[in-house]
Amino acid sequence: MLTLGREVRMPADIVYGPPDEPPKESYDDFVKGVRSRMTEEFEKTRTALRKAAERNKRYVRVRPKKYRVGDWVYCFNPRKFARRQDKWERKYSGPLLVVGTPSAVTVHLQRRKAPNQFTVHIDMVKPYLGEAPKSWLTEGPMEEAVKEQTKRI
């Protein structure tokens, strides 16, 4: 109904004949009828979808991963090379150190002690489960920044 503006004829309709069709009507009446039927069907569909979304909302449990300053992670970074199949390439780079969490969904990452930081969404990050490398955050003036960042979390 939503696609064609009328009910589709089934094989039974072919065998037993189509249901009683209304008499021929003018073009304007036909357009008005189709428009009103479509409006009504779309409203029914919207109502059904709204109810289904409310029902399904109870079953979805999404809990974003929380990263703290000092955690080691991998970052999703697919690289493209000319004439090389992507299938065998590494998709994640790392390990990288989390040096800040500016919001609930972004983290600042750093590859080495150099001041080059970059920000990524937490969907692009997964935890590093290996033996943690030596962190440079506990050295010198960065200590205060780490403590301050940890307090905010």
Secondary structure, 3 states (H helix, E strand, C coil): CCCCCCCCCCHHHHHHCCCCCCCCCCHHHHHHHHHHHHHHHHHHHHHHHHHHHHHHHCCCCCCCCCCCCCCEEEEECCCCCCCCCHHHCCCEEEEEEEEECCCCCEEEEECCCCCCEEEEEHHHEEECCCCCCCCCCCCCCHHHHHHHHHHHC
